[in-house]
Amino acid sequence: MSALQQIKLAQKLATSRGEPHIVVQVAGGKTIVMRDGKLRGAVVLERCLP
């Protein structure tokens, strides 16, 4: 899944669940979608608010 697709997914999750979601890049270079919270070294690519 590309970063753009993950950003769209994060936007969809944020609006449907009413919670902020972020797309982050972790140490191995992978990008993941997660609820907004502690990053522990990950780099924020996009923050999606409800």
PDB file with one MODEL, atoms N, CA, C and O in Angstrom:
MODEL        1
ATOM      1  N   MET A   1       0.847  -1.171   0.000  1.00  0.00           N
ATOM      2  CA  MET A   1       0.000   0.000   0.000  1.00  0.00           C
ATOM      3  C   MET A   1       0.898   1.242   0.000  1.00  0.00           C
ATOM      4  O   MET A   1       1.806   1.356   0.823  1.00  0.00           O
ATOM      5  N   SER A   2       0.645   2.145  -0.903  1.00  0.00           N
ATOM      6  CA  SER A   2       1.476   3.346  -1.008  1.00  0.00           C
ATOM      7  C   SER A   2       1.140   4.334   0.111  1.00  0.00           C
ATOM      8  O   SER A   2       0.113   4.206   0.778  1.00  0.00           O
ATOM      9  N   ALA A   3       2.006   5.305   0.303  1.00  0.00           N
ATOM     10  CA  ALA A   3       1.795   6.316   1.346  1.00  0.00           C
ATOM     11  C   ALA A   3       0.523   7.117   1.068  1.00  0.00           C
ATOM     12  O   ALA A   3      -0.193   7.484   2.000  1.00  0.00           O
ATOM     13  N   LEU A   4       0.240   7.389  -0.197  1.00  0.00           N
ATOM     14  CA  LEU A   4      -0.964   8.138  -0.542  1.00  0.00           C
ATOM     15  C   LEU A   4      -2.217   7.355  -0.163  1.00  0.00           C
ATOM     16  O   LEU A   4      -3.170   7.928   0.366  1.00  0.00           O
ATOM     17  N   GLN A   5      -2.221   6.066  -0.427  1.00  0.00           N
ATOM     18  CA  GLN A   5      -3.361   5.220  -0.056  1.00  0.00           C
ATOM     19  C   GLN A   5      -3.517   5.164   1.462  1.00  0.00           C
ATOM     20  O   GLN A   5      -4.637   5.142   1.971  1.00  0.00           O
ATOM     21  N   GLN A   6      -2.411   5.141   2.175  1.00  0.00           N
ATOM     22  CA  GLN A   6      -2.477   5.107   3.632  1.00  0.00           C
ATOM     23  C   GLN A   6      -2.991   6.428   4.196  1.00  0.00           C
ATOM     24  O   GLN A   6      -3.694   6.433   5.207  1.00  0.00           O
ATOM     25  N   ILE A   7      -2.655   7.540   3.561  1.00  0.00           N
ATOM     26  CA  ILE A   7      -3.175   8.842   3.997  1.00  0.00           C
ATOM     27  C   ILE A   7      -4.688   8.889   3.789  1.00  0.00           C
ATOM     28  O   ILE A   7      -5.415   9.382   4.650  1.00  0.00           O
ATOM     29  N   LYS A   8      -5.162   8.382   2.659  1.00  0.00           N
ATOM     30  CA  LYS A   8      -6.612   8.328   2.411  1.00  0.00           C
ATOM     31  C   LYS A   8      -7.302   7.447   3.439  1.00  0.00           C
ATOM     32  O   LYS A   8      -8.385   7.785   3.917  1.00  0.00           O
ATOM     33  N   LEU A   9      -6.686   6.318   3.787  1.00  0.00           N
ATOM     34  CA  LEU A   9      -7.238   5.431   4.801  1.00  0.00           C
ATOM     35  C   LEU A   9      -7.288   6.136   6.157  1.00  0.00           C
ATOM     36  O   LEU A   9      -8.279   6.017   6.877  1.00  0.00           O
ATOM     37  N   ALA A  10      -6.240   6.863   6.508  1.00  0.00           N
ATOM     38  CA  ALA A  10      -6.201   7.586   7.773  1.00  0.00           C
ATOM     39  C   ALA A  10      -7.293   8.646   7.829  1.00  0.00           C
ATOM     40  O   ALA A  10      -7.909   8.848   8.876  1.00  0.00           O
ATOM     41  N   GLN A  11      -7.538   9.324   6.713  1.00  0.00           N
ATOM     42  CA  GLN A  11      -8.602  10.320   6.666  1.00  0.00           C
ATOM     43  C   GLN A  11      -9.962   9.667   6.868  1.00  0.00           C
ATOM     44  O   GLN A  11     -10.817  10.197   7.578  1.00  0.00           O
ATOM     45  N   LYS A  12     -10.158   8.510   6.236  1.00  0.00           N
ATOM     46  CA  LYS A  12     -11.412   7.784   6.370  1.00  0.00           C
ATOM     47  C   LYS A  12     -11.616   7.313   7.815  1.00  0.00           C
ATOM     48  O   LYS A  12     -12.716   7.431   8.354  1.00  0.00           O
ATOM     49  N   LEU A  13     -10.566   6.785   8.439  1.00  0.00           N
ATOM     50  CA  LEU A  13     -10.659   6.322   9.818  1.00  0.00           C
ATOM     51  C   LEU A  13     -10.927   7.479  10.776  1.00  0.00           C
ATOM     52  O   LEU A  13     -11.714   7.347  11.713  1.00  0.00           O
ATOM     53  N   ALA A  14     -10.276   8.601  10.540  1.00  0.00           N
ATOM     54  CA  ALA A  14     -10.458   9.767  11.414  1.00  0.00           C
ATOM     55  C   ALA A  14     -11.894  10.255  11.378  1.00  0.00           C
ATOM     56  O   ALA A  14     -12.458  10.585  12.421  1.00  0.00           O
ATOM     57  N   THR A  15     -12.494  10.306  10.201  1.00  0.00           N
ATOM     58  CA  THR A  15     -13.864  10.802  10.107  1.00  0.00           C
ATOM     59  C   THR A  15     -14.872   9.774  10.621  1.00  0.00           C
ATOM     60  O   THR A  15     -15.863  10.149  11.248  1.00  0.00           O
ATOM     61  N   SER A  16     -14.637   8.493  10.367  1.00  0.00           N
ATOM     62  CA  SER A  16     -15.607   7.485  10.794  1.00  0.00           C
ATOM     63  C   SER A  16     -15.540   7.209  12.294  1.00  0.00           C
ATOM     64  O   SER A  16     -16.569   6.937  12.911  1.00  0.00           O
ATOM     65  N   ARG A  17     -14.362   7.272  12.887  1.00  0.00           N
ATOM     66  CA  ARG A  17     -14.205   6.959  14.311  1.00  0.00           C
ATOM     67  C   ARG A  17     -14.175   8.196  15.202  1.00  0.00           C
ATOM     68  O   ARG A  17     -14.307   8.089  16.421  1.00  0.00           O
ATOM     69  N   GLY A  18     -14.003   9.365  14.599  1.00  0.00           N
ATOM     70  CA  GLY A  18     -13.961  10.589  15.385  1.00  0.00           C
ATOM     71  C   GLY A  18     -12.690  10.765  16.194  1.00  0.00           C
ATOM     72  O   GLY A  18     -12.671  11.537  17.153  1.00  0.00           O
ATOM     73  N   GLU A  19     -11.617  10.058  15.822  1.00  0.00           N
ATOM     74  CA  GLU A  19     -10.326  10.150  16.511  1.00  0.00           C
ATOM     75  C   GLU A  19      -9.254  10.538  15.512  1.00  0.00           C
ATOM     76  O   GLU A  19      -9.308  10.108  14.359  1.00  0.00           O
ATOM     77  N   PRO A  20      -8.272  11.346  15.926  1.00  0.00           N
ATOM     78  CA  PRO A  20      -7.180  11.686  15.017  1.00  0.00           C
ATOM     79  C   PRO A  20      -6.328  10.456  14.693  1.00  0.00           C
ATOM     80  O   PRO A  20      -6.039   9.648  15.576  1.00  0.00           O
ATOM     81  N   HIS A  21      -5.937  10.320  13.452  1.00  0.00           N
ATOM     82  CA  HIS A  21      -5.053   9.248  13.013  1.00  0.00           C
ATOM     83  C   HIS A  21      -3.851   9.872  12.320  1.00  0.00           C
ATOM     84  O   HIS A  21      -3.941  10.967  11.765  1.00  0.00           O
ATOM     85  N   ILE A  22      -2.728   9.166  12.355  1.00  0.00           N
ATOM     86  CA  ILE A  22      -1.517   9.660  11.712  1.00  0.00           C
ATOM     87  C   ILE A  22      -0.924   8.578  10.818  1.00  0.00           C
ATOM     88  O   ILE A  22      -1.112   7.383  11.049  1.00  0.00           O
ATOM     89  N   VAL A  23      -0.211   9.022   9.804  1.00  0.00           N
ATOM     90  CA  VAL A  23       0.578   8.137   8.960  1.00  0.00           C
ATOM     91  C   VAL A  23       2.030   8.411   9.326  1.00  0.00           C
ATOM     92  O   VAL A  23       2.491   9.549   9.239  1.00  0.00           O
ATOM     93  N   VAL A  24       2.749   7.372   9.734  1.00  0.00           N
ATOM     94  CA  VAL A  24       4.130   7.540  10.187  1.00  0.00           C
ATOM     95  C   VAL A  24       5.058   6.628   9.405  1.00  0.00           C
ATOM     96  O   VAL A  24       4.649   5.599   8.867  1.00  0.00           O
ATOM     97  N   GLN A  25       6.311   7.035   9.359  1.00  0.00           N
ATOM     98  CA  GLN A  25       7.359   6.199   8.767  1.00  0.00           C
ATOM     99  C   GLN A  25       8.237   5.709   9.908  1.00  0.00           C
ATOM    100  O   GLN A  25       8.775   6.499  10.684  1.00  0.00           O
ATOM    101  N   VAL A  26       8.372   4.383   9.995  1.00  0.00           N
ATOM    102  CA  VAL A  26       9.160   3.783  11.074  1.00  0.00           C
ATOM    103  C   VAL A  26      10.588   3.546  10.600  1.00  0.00           C
ATOM    104  O   VAL A  26      10.911   3.794   9.439  1.00  0.00           O
ATOM    105  N   ALA A  27      11.441   3.065  11.498  1.00  0.00           N
ATOM    106  CA  ALA A  27      12.878   2.942  11.235  1.00  0.00           C
ATOM    107  C   ALA A  27      13.203   2.114   9.993  1.00  0.00           C
ATOM    108  O   ALA A  27      14.154   2.441   9.283  1.00  0.00           O
ATOM    109  N   GLY A  28      12.461   1.074   9.715  1.00  0.00           N
ATOM    110  CA  GLY A  28      12.747   0.232   8.564  1.00  0.00           C
ATOM    111  C   GLY A  28      12.331   0.834   7.234  1.00  0.00           C
ATOM    112  O   GLY A  28      12.554   0.230   6.184  1.00  0.00           O
ATOM    113  N   GLY A  29      11.725   2.028   7.266  1.00  0.00           N
ATOM    114  CA  GLY A  29      11.283   2.682   6.037  1.00  0.00           C
ATOM    115  C   GLY A  29       9.838   2.392   5.688  1.00  0.00           C
ATOM    116  O   GLY A  29       9.317   2.942   4.718  1.00  0.00           O
ATOM    117  N   LYS A  30       9.177   1.538   6.462  1.00  0.00           N
ATOM    118  CA  LYS A  30       7.768   1.227   6.202  1.00  0.00           C
ATOM    119  C   LYS A  30       6.890   2.358   6.715  1.00  0.00           C
ATOM    120  O   LYS A  30       7.247   3.053   7.666  1.00  0.00           O
ATOM    121  N   THR A  31       5.739   2.535   6.076  1.00  0.00           N
ATOM    122  CA  THR A  31       4.770   3.517   6.540  1.00  0.00           C
ATOM    123  C   THR A  31       3.568   2.777   7.108  1.00  0.00           C
ATOM    124  O   THR A  31       3.120   1.779   6.545  1.00  0.00           O
ATOM    125  N   ILE A  32       3.051   3.275   8.229  1.00  0.00           N
ATOM    126  CA  ILE A  32       1.897   2.654   8.865  1.00  0.00           C
ATOM    127  C   ILE A  32       0.903   3.720   9.283  1.00  0.00           C
ATOM    128  O   ILE A  32       1.254   4.887   9.456  1.00  0.00           O
ATOM    129  N   VAL A  33      -0.364   3.294   9.445  1.00  0.00           N
ATOM    130  CA  VAL A  33      -1.433   4.160   9.929  1.00  0.00           C
ATOM    131  C   VAL A  33      -1.712   3.771  11.373  1.00  0.00           C
ATOM    132  O   VAL A  33      -1.822   2.589  11.697  1.00  0.00           O
ATOM    133  N   MET A  34      -1.825   4.778  12.240  1.00  0.00           N
ATOM    134  CA  MET A  34      -2.114   4.503  13.646  1.00  0.00           C
ATOM    135  C   MET A  34      -2.880   5.666  14.249  1.00  0.00           C
ATOM    136  O   MET A  34      -2.918   6.760  13.685  1.00  0.00           O
ATOM    137  N   ARG A  35      -3.499   5.419  15.417  1.00  0.00           N
ATOM    138  CA  ARG A  35      -4.132   6.519  16.132  1.00  0.00           C
ATOM    139  C   ARG A  35      -3.058   7.483  16.604  1.00  0.00           C
ATOM    140  O   ARG A  35      -1.924   7.091  16.876  1.00  0.00           O
ATOM    141  N   ASP A  36      -3.433   8.737  16.694  1.00  0.00           N
ATOM    142  CA  ASP A  36      -2.476   9.757  17.138  1.00  0.00           C
ATOM    143  C   ASP A  36      -2.086   9.475  18.585  1.00  0.00           C
ATOM    144  O   ASP A  36      -2.948   9.287  19.444  1.00  0.00           O
ATOM    145  N   GLY A  37      -0.785   9.449  18.846  1.00  0.00           N
ATOM    146  CA  GLY A  37      -0.296   9.177  20.188  1.00  0.00           C
ATOM    147  C   GLY A  37       1.217   9.282  20.227  1.00  0.00           C
ATOM    148  O   GLY A  37       1.818  10.017  19.443  1.00  0.00           O
ATOM    149  N   LYS A  38       1.831   8.543  21.142  1.00  0.00           N
ATOM    150  CA  LYS A  38       3.289   8.587  21.270  1.00  0.00           C
ATOM    151  C   LYS A  38       3.948   7.937  20.066  1.00  0.00           C
ATOM    152  O   LYS A  38       3.534   6.865  19.623  1.00  0.00           O
ATOM    153  N   LEU A  39       4.969   8.585  19.543  1.00  0.00           N
ATOM    154  CA  LEU A  39       5.591   8.122  18.305  1.00  0.00           C
ATOM    155  C   LEU A  39       6.784   7.205  18.532  1.00  0.00           C
ATOM    156  O   LEU A  39       6.992   6.269  17.760  1.00  0.00           O
ATOM    157  N   ARG A  40       7.557   7.448  19.554  1.00  0.00           N
ATOM    158  CA  ARG A  40       8.729   6.627  19.871  1.00  0.00           C
ATOM    159  C   ARG A  40       9.688   6.504  18.692  1.00  0.00           C
ATOM    160  O   ARG A  40      10.077   5.398  18.316  1.00  0.00           O
ATOM    161  N   GLY A  41      10.067   7.636  18.112  1.00  0.00           N
ATOM    162  CA  GLY A  41      11.079   7.649  17.066  1.00  0.00           C
ATOM    163  C   GLY A  41      10.561   7.613  15.647  1.00  0.00           C
ATOM    164  O   GLY A  41      11.348   7.752  14.711  1.00  0.00           O
ATOM    165  N   ALA A  42       9.262   7.433  15.451  1.00  0.00           N
ATOM    166  CA  ALA A  42       8.705   7.424  14.100  1.00  0.00           C
ATOM    167  C   ALA A  42       8.562   8.860  13.588  1.00  0.00           C
ATOM    168  O   ALA A  42       8.461   9.799  14.378  1.00  0.00           O
ATOM    169  N   VAL A  43       8.553   9.020  12.282  1.00  0.00           N
ATOM    170  CA  VAL A  43       8.431  10.335  11.650  1.00  0.00           C
ATOM    171  C   VAL A  43       7.013  10.500  11.117  1.00  0.00           C
ATOM    172  O   VAL A  43       6.540   9.667  10.344  1.00  0.00           O
ATOM    173  N   VAL A  44       6.335  11.565  11.524  1.00  0.00           N
ATOM    174  CA  VAL A  44       4.962  11.818  11.074  1.00  0.00           C
ATOM    175  C   VAL A  44       4.984  12.298   9.627  1.00  0.00           C
ATOM    176  O   VAL A  44       5.667  13.268   9.298  1.00  0.00           O
ATOM    177  N   LEU A  45       4.235  11.618   8.770  1.00  0.00           N
ATOM    178  CA  LEU A  45       4.090  12.049   7.381  1.00  0.00           C
ATOM    179  C   LEU A  45       2.815  12.868   7.197  1.00  0.00           C
ATOM    180  O   LEU A  45       2.792  13.820   6.416  1.00  0.00           O
ATOM    181  N   GLU A  46       1.762  12.502   7.910  1.00  0.00           N
ATOM    182  CA  GLU A  46       0.482  13.204   7.777  1.00  0.00           C
ATOM    183  C   GLU A  46      -0.330  12.996   9.053  1.00  0.00           C
ATOM    184  O   GLU A  46      -0.339  11.905   9.622  1.00  0.00           O
ATOM    185  N   ARG A  47      -1.009  14.048   9.493  1.00  0.00           N
ATOM    186  CA  ARG A  47      -1.906  13.959  10.649  1.00  0.00           C
ATOM    187  C   ARG A  47      -3.320  14.282  10.145  1.00  0.00           C
ATOM    188  O   ARG A  47      -3.544  15.331   9.541  1.00  0.00           O
ATOM    189  N   CYS A  48      -4.268  13.374  10.399  1.00  0.00           N
ATOM    190  CA  CYS A  48      -5.633  13.541   9.928  1.00  0.00           C
ATOM    191  C   CYS A  48      -6.560  13.717  11.128  1.00  0.00           C
ATOM    192  O   CYS A  48      -6.626  12.854  12.004  1.00  0.00           O
ATOM    193  N   LEU A  49      -7.268  14.829  11.160  1.00  0.00           N
ATOM    194  CA  LEU A  49      -8.177  15.143  12.241  1.00  0.00           C
ATOM    195  C   LEU A  49      -9.603  14.863  11.802  1.00  0.00           C
ATOM    196  O   LEU A  49      -9.920  14.976  10.618  1.00  0.00           O
ATOM    197  N   PRO A  50     -10.487  14.492  12.763  1.00  0.00           N
ATOM    198  CA  PRO A  50     -11.891  14.220  12.398  1.00  0.00           C
ATOM    199  C   PRO A  50     -12.633  15.479  12.012  1.00  0.00           C
ATOM    200  O   PRO A  50     -13.817  15.421  11.681  1.00  0.00           O
TER     201      PRO A  50
ENDMDL
END
